[in-house]
Amino acid sequence: MTSLATLLASGKPLVADGATGTNLFEMGLVAGEAPEIWNIDEPDRIKALHQGFVDAGADIILTNSFGGNRRRLMLHNMQDRAREINKLAASHARSVADKAGRPVVVAGSVGPTGDLFAPLGPLTEEEAVEVFVDQMLGLKEGGADVAWIETMSSIEEIRAAAHAAIKVGLLYTFTASFDTAGRTMMGITPEGLVEFASTLDPKPLAIGANCGVGASDLVMSILGMTAKEAGIPIIAKANAGIPHFVGDVIHYSGTPELMSDYACLAVDSGAAIIGGCCGTSFKHLASISKAVHSHAKAARPDEASVIEKLGPLQAPPSKNDGGGERRGRRRH
């Protein structure tokens, strides 16, 4: 097993992997089918996904378990097999990491439950902890090195997942999706996420942003997190450009060249772990990896330089949201 903390301590930027769902659709996954069920039915394809990202340069590979909690699996009548499915997801990634010939971290992907938390919805924070414990026990049993909590939008859900990781004895990271005018759907700002991380004990190994609405917006979120000394490594995992339909198939606009530019800007913005999210193929990730390992960190970019390289912001912060530009202010 590989320690993420040890790799981070080297001070060198690390490369996380790319998209799971997008690439599984390319391999034959059908819309409406749970990707996690492929851990049971298509283990060789899941291993091929991980191998493709390791070959492209990933130091961190995420298990095929994003929707592997029993609340999400209930949609497919698989809730009673959550622990089994997560154990398989971690073991498939583990088998690829162990033969990589270099240190590769197996990160147990933990996505949202899909439920709103009380009083807005049916799920209490205590219930969510138990849902995540069930999932993380499987990930730990399968050989995950770390719990990788991702695409979160509420403090309550991040806290529940963090407490679950602590309860089962896994180190953890978390990322949020800043897809609503510079905030998450539930109102967290990048600066607020950093402040929240400081309240946890033990603290996460790293925090950051993933998914969202485009590489430009994500880099701006990273700049928000690093505007003041964060005291914690920052993760950047952007979508490969902007999604658009070609017929009934979603394609992402980002080229490998754009993702190379994004990776350089993420390093300059202070990110310690750089990868891709939706739409990020093996070719995209190879471009990210090459950029991360060849780029000499430069001055922090500003919004204009981010837009010049990556294109316009897709969901810019409201100018009426506290007045003026968000990223230079402490706002929650």
C-alpha positions as semicolon CSV with decimal commas, in nm:
position;residue;x (nm);y (nm);z (nm)
1;M;0,000;0,000;0,000
2;T;0,115;0,353;-0,076
3;S;0,095;0,643;0,165
4;L;-0,051;0,958;0,013
5;A;0,104;1,153;0,299
6;T;0,450;1,024;0,204
7;L;0,405;1,120;-0,161
8;L;0,278;1,466;-0,065
9;A;0,576;1,514;0,167
10;S;0,807;1,497;-0,135
11;G;0,685;1,844;-0,231
12;K;0,640;1,741;-0,593
13;P;0,298;1,786;-0,757
14;L;0,109;1,458;-0,790
15;V;-0,113;1,342;-1,075
16;A;-0,459;1,206;-1,000
17;D;-0,651;1,008;-1,261
18;G;-0,928;1,116;-1,499
19;A;-1,293;1,034;-1,559
20;T;-1,457;0,709;-1,454
21;G;-1,809;0,733;-1,593
22;T;-1,716;0,897;-1,925
23;N;-1,458;0,632;-2,002
24;L;-1,682;0,346;-1,894
25;F;-1,947;0,472;-2,138
26;E;-1,680;0,450;-2,407
27;M;-1,624;0,089;-2,298
28;G;-1,991;0,003;-2,332
29;L;-2,166;0,112;-2,013
30;V;-2,531;0,188;-2,090
31;A;-2,707;0,506;-1,972
32;G;-2,905;0,429;-1,656
33;E;-2,678;0,138;-1,561
34;A;-2,487;0,179;-1,233
35;P;-2,113;0,194;-1,307
36;E;-2,046;0,030;-0,970
37;I;-2,218;-0,293;-1,082
38;W;-1,937;-0,338;-1,335
39;N;-1,714;-0,421;-1,036
40;I;-1,912;-0,746;-1,028
41;D;-1,995;-0,800;-1,395
42;E;-1,698;-0,649;-1,581
43;P;-1,388;-0,664;-1,357
44;D;-1,147;-0,679;-1,652
45;R;-1,285;-0,355;-1,797
46;I;-1,254;-0,181;-1,459
47;K;-0,894;-0,296;-1,429
48;A;-0,830;-0,176;-1,785
49;L;-0,961;0,167;-1,688
50;H;-0,720;0,187;-1,395
51;Q;-0,432;0,052;-1,604
52;G;-0,494;0,315;-1,871
53;F;-0,458;0,592;-1,617
54;V;-0,149;0,440;-1,455
55;D;0,008;0,412;-1,801
56;A;-0,084;0,779;-1,861
57;G;0,107;0,881;-1,548
58;A;-0,140;0,879;-1,260
59;D;0,005;0,866;-0,909
60;I;-0,347;0,830;-0,766
61;I;-0,626;0,612;-0,906
62;L;-0,985;0,639;-0,784
63;T;-1,192;0,328;-0,729
64;N;-1,511;0,270;-0,930
65;S;-1,729;0,340;-0,625
66;F;-1,847;0,701;-0,658
67;G;-2,214;0,601;-0,627
68;G;-2,139;0,297;-0,413
69;N;-2,328;0,398;-0,102
70;R;-2,647;0,212;-0,018
71;R;-2,868;0,519;-0,071
72;R;-2,756;0,544;-0,433
73;L;-2,747;0,169;-0,489
74;M;-3,107;0,151;-0,367
75;L;-3,205;0,290;-0,709
76;H;-3,079;-0,037;-0,858
77;N;-3,201;-0,265;-0,576
78;M;-2,836;-0,331;-0,483
79;Q;-2,828;-0,159;-0,144
80;D;-2,762;-0,483;0,046
81;R;-2,445;-0,540;-0,158
82;A;-2,284;-0,201;-0,094
83;R;-1,998;-0,331;0,119
84;E;-1,926;-0,615;-0,127
85;I;-1,929;-0,381;-0,427
86;N;-1,691;-0,136;-0,260
87;K;-1,454;-0,414;-0,156
88;L;-1,443;-0,532;-0,517
89;A;-1,390;-0,176;-0,645
90;A;-1,090;-0,129;-0,418
91;S;-0,946;-0,473;-0,492
92;H;-0,958;-0,412;-0,869
93;A;-0,768;-0,084;-0,830
94;R;-0,532;-0,246;-0,578
95;S;-0,438;-0,521;-0,824
96;V;-0,338;-0,260;-1,083
97;A;-0,151;-0,036;-0,836
98;D;0,046;-0,326;-0,691
99;K;0,200;-0,414;-1,027
100;A;0,271;-0,057;-1,138
101;G;0,641;-0,070;-1,055
102;R;0,618;0,265;-0,877
103;P;0,411;0,406;-0,591
104;V;0,044;0,444;-0,690
105;V;-0,220;0,541;-0,433
106;V;-0,555;0,361;-0,436
107;A;-0,811;0,626;-0,341
108;G;-1,152;0,498;-0,239
109;S;-1,400;0,722;-0,424
110;V;-1,692;0,831;-0,204
111;G;-1,956;1,048;-0,369
112;P;-2,270;1,208;-0,226
113;T;-2,565;1,004;-0,101
114;G;-2,798;1,185;-0,342
115;D;-3,024;1,293;-0,054
116;L;-3,072;1,634;0,101
117;F;-3,000;1,654;0,470
118;A;-3,258;1,738;0,734
119;P;-3,442;1,969;0,769
120;L;-3,445;2,013;0,389
121;G;-3,454;1,640;0,318
122;P;-3,492;1,294;0,469
123;L;-3,135;1,217;0,580
124;T;-2,984;1,308;0,917
125;E;-2,611;1,357;0,957
126;E;-2,595;1,059;1,194
127;E;-2,765;0,834;0,937
128;A;-2,527;0,956;0,669
129;V;-2,227;0,863;0,883
130;E;-2,353;0,503;0,898
131;V;-2,418;0,498;0,521
132;F;-2,061;0,610;0,458
133;V;-1,917;0,373;0,721
134;D;-2,076;0,080;0,536
135;Q;-1,919;0,195;0,210
136;M;-1,577;0,273;0,357
137;L;-1,550;-0,059;0,539
138;G;-1,574;-0,226;0,199
139;L;-1,315;0,009;0,051
140;K;-1,077;-0,055;0,339
141;E;-1,124;-0,432;0,316
142;G;-1,047;-0,416;-0,056
143;G;-0,718;-0,234;0,000
144;A;-0,788;0,137;-0,042
145;D;-0,508;0,357;0,091
146;V;-0,729;0,659;0,156
147;A;-1,095;0,764;0,145
148;W;-1,138;1,012;-0,142
149;I;-1,458;1,205;-0,064
150;E;-1,558;1,399;-0,376
151;T;-1,810;1,618;-0,559
152;M;-1,966;1,735;-0,234
153;S;-2,186;2,041;-0,196
154;S;-2,278;2,066;0,176
155;I;-2,074;2,096;0,493
156;E;-2,304;1,843;0,663
157;E;-2,233;1,573;0,407
158;I;-1,858;1,636;0,401
159;R;-1,852;1,622;0,781
160;A;-2,051;1,297;0,785
161;A;-1,815;1,136;0,533
162;A;-1,507;1,262;0,719
163;H;-1,638;1,125;1,048
164;A;-1,709;0,792;0,877
165;A;-1,351;0,772;0,749
166;I;-1,218;0,848;1,095
167;K;-1,451;0,586;1,245
168;V;-1,325;0,307;1,016
169;G;-0,961;0,414;1,044
170;L;-0,901;0,553;0,696
171;L;-0,710;0,871;0,623
172;Y;-0,918;1,092;0,397
173;T;-0,935;1,381;0,152
174;F;-1,235;1,575;0,026
175;T;-1,329;1,792;-0,269
176;A;-1,633;2,003;-0,345
177;S;-1,795;2,101;-0,673
178;F;-1,811;2,480;-0,709
179;D;-2,068;2,491;-0,985
180;T;-2,306;2,768;-0,872
181;A;-2,162;3,116;-0,928
182;G;-1,837;3,033;-0,754
183;R;-2,002;2,835;-0,475
184;T;-2,130;2,484;-0,428
185;M;-2,502;2,420;-0,474
186;M;-2,540;2,450;-0,096
187;G;-2,341;2,772;-0,071
188;I;-1,987;2,675;0,030
189;T;-1,712;2,902;-0,103
190;P;-1,357;2,783;-0,170
191;E;-1,236;2,997;0,119
192;G;-1,504;2,853;0,345
193;L;-1,399;2,498;0,257
194;V;-1,045;2,571;0,378
195;E;-1,175;2,715;0,703
196;F;-1,403;2,416;0,757
197;A;-1,114;2,172;0,706
198;S;-0,929;2,335;0,995
199;T;-1,212;2,237;1,234
200;L;-1,173;1,863;1,174
201;D;-0,961;1,632;1,390
202;P;-0,776;1,454;1,248
203;K;-0,755;1,689;0,953
204;P;-0,783;1,570;0,593
205;L;-0,466;1,492;0,402
206;A;-0,580;1,727;0,124
207;I;-0,888;1,919;0,011
208;G;-0,989;2,085;-0,312
209;A;-1,226;2,113;-0,605
210;N;-1,347;1,869;-0,867
211;C;-1,600;1,855;-1,150
212;G;-1,793;2,185;-1,163
213;V;-1,854;2,370;-1,487
214;G;-1,519;2,396;-1,661
215;A;-1,145;2,423;-1,618
216;S;-1,144;2,805;-1,595
217;D;-1,393;2,809;-1,308
218;L;-1,210;2,533;-1,126
219;V;-0,876;2,712;-1,142
220;M;-1,043;3,021;-0,999
221;S;-1,175;2,806;-0,713
222;I;-0,821;2,684;-0,645
223;L;-0,701;3,044;-0,636
224;G;-0,971;3,114;-0,378
225;M;-0,847;2,829;-0,159
226;T;-0,485;2,944;-0,180
227;A;-0,544;3,319;-0,150
228;K;-0,414;3,285;0,204
229;E;-0,188;3,009;0,331
230;A;-0,416;2,707;0,337
231;G;-0,191;2,493;0,553
232;I;-0,309;2,185;0,366
233;P;-0,239;2,039;0,019
234;I;-0,494;2,139;-0,246
235;I;-0,651;1,911;-0,507
236;A;-0,755;2,027;-0,856
237;K;-0,958;1,783;-1,068
238;A;-1,130;1,972;-1,349
239;N;-1,364;1,853;-1,621
240;A;-1,211;1,830;-1,968
241;G;-1,373;2,147;-2,092
242;I;-1,747;2,204;-2,130
243;P;-2,000;1,926;-2,205
244;H;-2,216;1,945;-2,515
245;F;-2,440;1,697;-2,694
246;V;-2,355;1,549;-3,033
247;G;-2,675;1,365;-3,115
248;D;-2,756;1,185;-2,792
249;V;-2,393;1,153;-2,678
250;I;-2,219;1,399;-2,445
251;H;-1,878;1,521;-2,557
252;Y;-1,640;1,751;-2,370
253;S;-1,478;2,045;-2,545
254;G;-1,138;2,025;-2,378
255;T;-0,843;1,909;-2,587
256;P;-0,529;1,750;-2,440
257;E;-0,358;2,084;-2,508
258;L;-0,618;2,273;-2,304
259;M;-0,577;2,026;-2,017
260;S;-0,202;2,079;-2,032
261;D;-0,257;2,453;-1,993
262;Y;-0,502;2,386;-1,709
263;A;-0,246;2,167;-1,530
264;C;0,020;2,438;-1,550
265;L;-0,222;2,700;-1,418
266;A;-0,329;2,466;-1,137
267;V;0,034;2,422;-1,032
268;D;0,088;2,799;-1,047
269;S;-0,227;2,846;-0,837
270;G;-0,088;2,629;-0,560
271;A;-0,244;2,287;-0,625
272;A;-0,046;1,987;-0,501
273;I;-0,258;1,720;-0,673
274;I;-0,376;1,773;-1,031
275;G;-0,603;1,543;-1,229
276;G;-0,913;1,545;-1,443
277;C;-1,281;1,476;-1,388
278;C;-1,566;1,427;-1,639
279;G;-1,451;1,387;-1,998
280;T;-1,085;1,329;-1,907
281;S;-0,952;1,045;-2,122
282;F;-0,619;0,865;-2,107
283;K;-0,483;1,110;-2,368
284;H;-0,600;1,406;-2,162
285;L;-0,435;1,264;-1,852
286;A;-0,109;1,192;-2,030
287;S;-0,104;1,558;-2,132
288;I;-0,175;1,665;-1,772
289;S;0,101;1,437;-1,642
290;K;0,358;1,567;-1,890
291;A;0,269;1,926;-1,799
292;V;0,283;1,864;-1,424
293;H;0,625;1,702;-1,444
294;S;0,781;1,948;-1,690
295;H;0,633;2,280;-1,576
296;A;0,836;2,507;-1,351
297;K;0,599;2,677;-1,111
298;A;0,541;3,039;-1,212
299;A;0,362;3,340;-1,064
300;R;0,002;3,303;-0,949
301;P;-0,232;3,371;-1,239
302;D;-0,510;3,626;-1,226
303;E;-0,858;3,588;-1,370
304;A;-0,762;3,748;-1,701
305;S;-0,474;3,509;-1,760
306;V;-0,690;3,208;-1,667
307;I;-0,955;3,316;-1,918
308;E;-0,694;3,385;-2,184
309;K;-0,560;3,030;-2,155
310;L;-0,873;2,829;-2,075
311;G;-1,168;3,034;-2,198
312;P;-1,442;3,232;-2,022
313;L;-1,588;3,142;-1,685
314;Q;-1,909;2,943;-1,723
315;A;-2,059;3,037;-1,385
316;P;-1,886;3,353;-1,263
317;P;-1,958;3,481;-0,913
318;S;-2,235;3,738;-0,890
319;K;-2,103;4,092;-0,865
320;N;-2,382;4,154;-0,613
321;D;-2,268;3,865;-0,394
322;G;-2,096;4,065;-0,126
323;G;-1,966;4,320;-0,376
324;G;-1,686;4,298;-0,622
325;E;-1,460;4,009;-0,703
326;R;-1,498;3,705;-0,478
327;R;-1,152;3,562;-0,493
328;G;-0,975;3,844;-0,317
329;R;-1,209;3,839;-0,018
330;R;-1,273;3,619;0,283
331;R;-1,630;3,507;0,233
332;H;-1,819;3,196;0,333
